[in-house]
Amino acid sequence: MKVLETPLNGLLIIEPKVFSDDRGYFFESFNKEKLKSLGVSYKWVQDNQSFSEFGTVRGLHFQKGENAQTKLVRVVIGRVLDVVVDLRKESLTFGQMYSIELNDQNHLQLLVPKGFAHGFSVLSKNAVFSYKVDEYYDKSSEGGIRFDDPDLNIDWGISKSDIKLSLKDESLPYLKSIREDLF
């Protein structure tokens, strides 16, 4: 298992060691002690999983306050473009985004710290997306940013006509309108 840094402080890529042969593959998707030895130590309290069809965009979501969440995300089946935005007002990379393809071939995971908005778009026919969180979900702590915020200019890897959104995600605010209410 390797931990790789990204341009956004605290946002980490976790690359498992995959053992493959003509029967398939095996890898440890989570090993508390190995991650701890690599400097990644969280008390995970909940696992979540979603199934989505091609074109689905989920996000950009976050939890704030005492219910802010660190997430460890990965794709079990399919391909997604995983996108995060740094919302930490004091960060040198505030408002910057980072994206990476997570899929069932590269087996990469992304550690998304508290203070980041997170979302993904489904690039394959469908995808199963899994993540661990270190705080329980609290509806009163949730927030989000519109997927098409012009200041972020995110390329979701699919045409705009193929994007499928929830009603909730369609009505999220732009980053500039919530900046003062962030981390």
C-alpha positions in Angstrom: 0.0 0.0 0.0 1.3 3.5 -0.9 0.1 6.9 0.0 0.6 9.6 -2.6 0.2 13.4 -2.1 -1.8 15.7 -4.3 -1.4 19.4 -4.9 -4.1 20.0 -2.2 -2.7 19.7 1.3 -4.2 16.7 3.1 -5.9 15.2 0.1 -4.2 11.8 -0.5 -4.3 9.0 -3.0 -4.0 5.5 -1.6 -2.7 2.9 -3.9 -3.2 -0.7 -2.8 -0.9 -3.5 -3.7 -2.9 -5.7 -6.1 -2.2 -9.4 -6.5 -3.4 -10.5 -10.0 -3.3 -13.8 -11.8 -5.4 -15.6 -14.5 -8.2 -16.1 -11.9 -8.6 -12.4 -11.1 -7.2 -10.2 -8.3 -7.0 -9.7 -4.6 -6.1 -6.6 -2.5 -6.6 -5.1 0.9 -9.0 -2.2 0.5 -8.5 -1.3 4.2 -5.9 -2.2 6.8 -6.0 0.1 9.8 -2.4 -0.7 10.9 -0.8 -0.4 7.5 -2.5 3.0 6.9 -1.5 4.1 10.4 2.1 3.3 9.6 1.8 5.5 6.5 0.5 8.4 8.6 -3.2 7.9 7.8 -5.2 7.3 11.1 -8.9 7.9 11.4 -11.6 6.4 13.5 -14.1 5.3 10.8 -17.7 5.1 12.0 -19.8 4.4 9.0 -19.5 2.8 5.5 -21.7 4.0 2.7 -22.3 2.7 -0.8 -24.1 4.1 -3.9 -25.1 2.6 -7.2 -25.4 5.1 -10.1 -25.9 5.0 -13.9 -23.9 6.7 -16.6 -24.1 10.5 -16.5 -25.0 10.7 -12.8 -23.3 13.6 -11.0 -23.4 13.4 -7.2 -22.2 16.5 -5.5 -20.6 18.7 -4.6 -21.4 17.8 -1.0 -19.8 18.5 2.4 -20.6 18.4 6.2 -19.5 21.3 8.3 -19.0 22.1 12.0 -18.6 19.3 14.5 -20.1 16.8 12.0 -17.6 17.6 9.2 -16.4 14.3 7.7 -13.2 12.9 6.4 -14.0 10.3 3.6 -12.1 7.4 2.2 -13.6 6.8 -1.2 -13.2 4.1 -3.9 -15.0 2.5 -6.8 -16.0 -1.1 -6.5 -17.5 -1.5 -10.0 -17.2 0.9 -13.0 -15.5 4.2 -13.5 -16.0 7.7 -12.0 -14.4 11.0 -12.1 -14.0 12.0 -8.5 -13.9 15.7 -7.8 -13.0 17.7 -4.7 -12.9 21.4 -3.9 -10.8 22.8 -1.0 -13.3 24.9 1.2 -10.8 25.7 4.0 -10.9 29.5 4.0 -7.3 29.7 5.5 -5.9 27.2 3.0 -3.5 28.4 0.3 -5.5 26.3 -2.1 -9.0 27.5 -1.1 -11.4 27.2 -4.0 -9.1 25.0 -6.0 -10.4 21.7 -7.3 -8.7 18.3 -7.9 -10.1 15.4 -9.9 -9.0 11.8 -10.4 -10.5 8.8 -12.2 -11.3 6.1 -9.7 -12.2 2.7 -11.2 -12.4 -1.0 -10.8 -9.1 -1.4 -12.7 -6.8 1.0 -10.9 -8.3 0.3 -7.4 -7.2 3.8 -6.2 -8.8 5.3 -3.2 -8.9 9.0 -2.3 -8.7 10.3 1.3 -10.8 13.5 1.4 -10.2 15.4 4.6 -12.7 17.6 6.5 -13.1 21.0 4.8 -13.5 19.7 1.2 -16.5 19.5 -1.0 -16.8 16.1 -2.7 -18.6 14.8 -5.8 -18.3 12.4 -8.7 -19.6 11.7 -12.2 -20.2 8.2 -13.5 -18.2 7.6 -16.7 -19.2 3.9 -17.2 -22.6 2.3 -17.8 -23.0 2.2 -14.1 -20.8 2.4 -11.0 -20.8 1.2 -7.4 -19.1 3.8 -5.2 -18.0 3.0 -1.6 -16.8 5.3 1.2 -15.9 5.3 4.8 -16.5 8.4 7.0 -15.2 9.4 10.4 -18.3 11.2 11.6 -22.0 10.3 11.3 -24.2 12.1 8.8 -26.2 15.0 10.2 -28.7 16.7 8.0 -28.4 20.0 9.8 -24.7 20.1 9.0 -24.9 19.3 5.3 -23.9 21.8 2.6 -23.1 21.8 -1.1 -21.9 23.7 -4.2 -23.4 23.6 -7.7 -21.7 21.1 -10.0 -21.6 23.8 -12.7 -20.2 26.7 -10.6 -18.6 29.0 -13.2 -15.8 29.9 -10.8 -14.8 26.3 -10.5 -15.2 25.4 -14.2 -15.2 21.6 -13.5 -15.0 19.3 -16.5 -17.0 16.3 -15.3 -15.8 14.1 -18.3 -19.3 13.8 -19.8 -21.4 16.1 -22.0 -23.7 18.5 -20.2 -26.7 16.9 -22.0 -25.9 13.5 -20.4 -25.7 14.8 -16.8 -28.3 13.4 -14.4 -28.8 15.3 -11.1 -31.0 15.0 -8.1 -33.4 17.9 -7.4 -31.3 18.6 -4.3 -28.1 19.0 -6.3 -29.8 21.1 -9.0 -30.6 23.7 -6.3 -27.2 24.0 -4.6 -25.7 27.4 -4.3 -22.5 28.8 -6.0 -19.3 28.9 -3.9 -19.1 32.7 -3.9 -22.5 32.9 -2.2 -21.6 30.6 0.7 -17.9 31.5 1.2 -18.3 33.2 4.5 -20.2 30.2 5.9 -17.4 27.7 5.4 -14.6 26.0 7.3 
